[in-house]
Amino acid sequence: MIQHFSFKPLYNEELPGWVVTFFYERTRYRAEYDKDGDIRWLDGAPPQEDNVKKMIHELMLFHVYE
């Protein structure tokens, strides 16, 4: 489960993109989230990467796109 999820704009509203930070299994992760849903890990990928990506997509849909 992702904990302490936060995001902030990477550029501005004309060029969407976000930096997301969160904790997963007691480890902090940072990633860039592009407007097309592409995720680039800044500090290394978490274990169970595919499941974590799904959780991030759901959180971004809820917080940004809704």
C-alpha positions in Angstrom: 0.0 0.0 0.0 1.2 3.5 -0.9 1.4 5.9 2.0 2.0 9.7 2.2 1.4 10.2 -1.5 2.0 13.8 -2.8 2.5 15.4 -6.2 3.6 18.8 -7.5 3.7 20.2 -11.0 6.9 19.5 -12.9 6.6 22.4 -15.3 3.4 24.4 -15.4 -0.3 23.9 -16.4 0.5 24.4 -20.1 3.1 21.6 -20.0 1.6 18.9 -17.7 3.8 16.6 -15.8 4.2 16.0 -12.1 6.8 14.8 -9.6 5.2 12.2 -7.2 6.6 11.1 -3.9 5.3 8.4 -1.6 6.4 5.6 0.8 6.0 2.0 -0.2 7.1 -0.8 2.2 8.9 1.8 4.5 10.9 3.2 1.6 10.6 6.6 0.0 10.2 6.8 -3.8 10.2 9.7 -6.3 9.0 9.5 -9.9 8.1 11.8 -12.8 4.6 11.2 -14.0 3.9 12.4 -17.6 0.6 13.5 -18.9 0.4 10.3 -21.0 0.8 8.2 -17.8 4.4 7.3 -18.3 6.3 6.9 -15.0 10.1 7.4 -14.7 11.6 6.4 -11.4 14.1 8.9 -10.0 15.4 6.9 -7.1 15.0 3.3 -8.4 11.9 1.3 -9.0 10.0 -0.2 -6.0 9.4 -4.0 -5.6 6.2 -5.1 -7.4 6.6 -2.2 -9.8 3.5 -3.1 -11.9 1.2 -3.0 -8.9 2.7 0.3 -7.6 2.2 1.8 -11.1 -1.4 0.8 -11.0 -1.9 2.5 -7.6 -0.1 5.7 -8.8 -2.4 5.8 -11.9 -5.5 5.5 -9.7 -4.3 8.2 -7.3 -3.4 10.6 -10.1 -6.8 10.0 -11.8 -8.5 10.9 -8.5 -6.4 13.9 -7.6 -5.5 15.5 -10.9 -7.9 14.4 -13.6 -11.2 14.4 -11.7 
